[in-house]
Amino acid sequence: MPTFDFHCRHCGKEFSSFVSLADKDKVTCPQCEAGDVRQVFSGCNIIARRNTKSKTKGNSAGAGKNCKSCMG
């Protein structure tokens, strides 16, 4: 089930809730139990994985040899 962020228009509390897409409109505030909540859109988390089996070091464009972020 996805996690959605909400803001209560009644008391101002911001909270997250695990809820199905079908039940997203039925969420109530955990603090004041009001049903007047709106979904807050936030950034998503992306996890980048690095290929540790690569035999080449640096990038193919030949960036500077002292670039620590490009060296494996």
Backbone as CSV, one residue per row, in Angstrom:
resi,resn,N_x,N_y,N_z,CA_x,CA_y,CA_z,C_x,C_y,C_z
1,MET,0.836,-1.173,0.000,0.000,0.000,0.000,0.887,1.244,0.000
2,PRO,0.522,2.234,-0.761,1.326,3.460,-0.802,1.137,4.331,0.440
3,THR,2.126,5.167,0.686,2.065,6.142,1.773,1.729,7.502,1.176
4,PHE,0.742,8.154,1.744,0.361,9.483,1.291,0.542,10.463,2.437
5,ASP,0.912,11.697,2.102,1.039,12.774,3.085,-0.215,13.639,3.006
6,PHE,-0.724,14.019,4.186,-1.950,14.804,4.262,-1.767,16.002,5.174
7,HIS,-2.636,16.991,4.996,-2.698,18.184,5.842,-4.149,18.368,6.260
8,CYS,-4.380,18.477,7.571,-5.735,18.692,8.086,-6.056,20.180,8.009
9,ARG,-7.133,20.509,7.343,-7.552,21.905,7.222,-8.203,22.418,8.504
10,HIS,-8.610,21.510,9.366,-9.276,21.910,10.611,-8.266,22.305,11.697
11,CYS,-7.281,21.429,11.965,-6.329,21.708,13.053,-4.905,22.017,12.560
12,GLY,-4.623,21.785,11.278,-3.313,22.116,10.727,-2.265,21.015,10.829
13,LYS,-2.627,19.858,11.382,-1.666,18.768,11.535,-1.309,18.183,10.174
14,GLU,-0.009,17.910,9.981,0.457,17.195,8.803,0.813,15.788,9.232
15,PHE,0.392,14.800,8.447,0.609,13.402,8.807,0.704,12.544,7.561
16,SER,1.246,11.352,7.738,1.353,10.369,6.667,0.442,9.198,6.996
17,SER,-0.063,8.558,5.963,-0.954,7.436,6.175,-0.744,6.390,5.088
18,PHE,-0.707,5.097,5.496,-0.688,3.984,4.560,-2.141,3.711,4.194
19,VAL,-2.497,3.966,2.962,-3.899,3.816,2.570,-3.969,3.429,1.093
20,SER,-4.954,2.629,0.745,-5.122,2.235,-0.652,-5.649,3.419,-1.461
21,LEU,-5.477,3.347,-2.763,-5.970,4.422,-3.625,-7.485,4.567,-3.511
22,ALA,-8.185,3.456,-3.331,-9.644,3.503,-3.228,-10.107,4.192,-1.947
23,ASP,-9.311,4.119,-0.877,-9.705,4.695,0.410,-9.051,6.034,0.707
24,LYS,-8.336,6.582,-0.240,-7.613,7.838,-0.027,-8.536,8.990,0.349
25,ASP,-9.770,8.989,-0.162,-10.721,10.070,0.126,-11.430,9.893,1.465
26,LYS,-11.190,8.784,2.154,-11.850,8.501,3.428,-10.950,8.754,4.636
27,VAL,-9.769,9.331,4.422,-8.796,9.550,5.496,-9.296,10.651,6.426
28,THR,-9.127,10.422,7.727,-9.451,11.440,8.726,-8.192,11.794,9.510
29,CYS,-8.190,12.953,10.096,-7.048,13.438,10.869,-6.884,12.597,12.147
30,PRO,-5.668,12.128,12.439,-5.457,11.342,13.656,-5.508,12.192,14.934
31,GLN,-5.387,13.506,14.796,-5.383,14.385,15.977,-6.792,14.843,16.347
32,CYS,-7.529,15.381,15.387,-8.860,15.924,15.695,-9.993,15.106,15.079
33,GLU,-9.648,14.103,14.297,-10.591,13.191,13.645,-11.502,13.864,12.620
34,ALA,-11.113,15.052,12.159,-11.890,15.732,11.117,-11.634,15.058,9.770
35,GLY,-12.618,15.099,8.914,-12.481,14.515,7.585,-12.045,15.525,6.542
36,ASP,-11.794,16.758,6.954,-11.409,17.828,6.032,-9.888,17.844,5.870
37,VAL,-9.373,16.846,5.158,-7.928,16.751,4.926,-7.660,16.831,3.431
38,ARG,-6.496,17.317,3.099,-6.097,17.361,1.692,-4.748,16.682,1.552
39,GLN,-4.546,16.084,0.396,-3.282,15.400,0.141,-2.200,16.427,-0.152
40,VAL,-1.035,16.202,0.437,0.121,17.060,0.220,1.088,16.282,-0.660
41,PHE,1.503,16.882,-1.749,2.431,16.210,-2.643,3.852,16.555,-2.251
42,SER,4.662,15.522,-2.093,6.054,15.715,-1.702,6.948,15.001,-2.700
43,GLY,8.242,15.249,-2.588,9.208,14.601,-3.465,9.264,13.113,-3.212
44,CYS,9.773,12.404,-4.172,9.885,10.958,-4.000,11.328,10.593,-3.669
45,ASN,11.491,9.457,-3.068,12.820,8.952,-2.738,13.307,8.050,-3.849
46,ILE,14.502,8.312,-4.327,15.098,7.491,-5.369,16.415,6.956,-4.836
47,ILE,16.604,5.674,-4.957,17.851,5.053,-4.519,18.641,4.681,-5.759
48,ALA,19.818,5.272,-5.905,20.679,4.973,-7.042,21.659,3.879,-6.640
49,ARG,21.757,2.898,-7.475,22.693,1.804,-7.193,23.885,1.943,-8.119
50,ARG,25.035,1.698,-7.587,26.273,1.822,-8.340,26.743,0.445,-8.759
51,ASN,27.153,0.323,-9.987,27.671,-0.938,-10.490,29.087,-1.103,-9.959
52,THR,29.269,-1.998,-9.006,30.584,-2.177,-8.384,31.447,-3.173,-9.135
53,LYS,30.914,-3.806,-10.171,31.685,-4.793,-10.923,32.351,-4.194,-12.152
54,SER,32.202,-2.899,-12.355,32.797,-2.248,-13.517,34.320,-2.254,-13.409
55,LYS,34.996,-2.558,-14.514,36.455,-2.600,-14.512,37.065,-1.275,-14.933
56,THR,36.254,-0.344,-15.418,36.775,0.951,-15.830,36.645,1.944,-14.695
57,LYS,37.530,2.897,-14.666,37.477,3.960,-13.665,37.253,5.271,-14.383
58,GLY,36.491,6.131,-13.753,36.212,7.431,-14.360,35.107,7.302,-15.383
59,ASN,34.806,8.408,-16.059,33.755,8.346,-17.069,34.370,8.261,-18.453
60,SER,33.556,7.946,-19.435,34.059,7.731,-20.787,34.449,9.029,-21.476
61,ALA,34.046,10.169,-20.940,34.376,11.458,-21.553,35.779,11.914,-21.177
62,GLY,36.440,11.201,-20.294,37.800,11.554,-19.917,37.859,12.755,-19.007
63,ALA,37.013,12.816,-18.031,37.027,13.923,-17.087,38.359,13.943,-16.348
64,GLY,38.582,14.987,-15.598,39.849,15.144,-14.891,40.232,13.925,-14.065
65,LYS,41.504,13.613,-13.992,41.966,12.415,-13.305,41.800,12.518,-11.795
66,ASN,41.605,13.709,-11.269,41.497,13.900,-9.823,40.046,13.948,-9.334
67,CYS,39.124,13.632,-10.188,37.707,13.677,-9.824,37.372,12.468,-8.956
68,LYS,37.192,12.669,-7.637,36.938,11.568,-6.724,35.555,10.944,-6.932
69,SER,34.585,11.731,-7.372,33.248,11.170,-7.555,33.170,10.269,-8.784
70,CYS,34.128,10.389,-9.713,34.113,9.561,-10.924,34.981,8.323,-10.785
71,MET,35.836,8.285,-9.798,36.741,7.159,-9.644,36.065,6.032,-8.899
72,GLY,36.273,4.793,-9.320,35.668,3.635,-8.660,36.543,3.197,-7.581
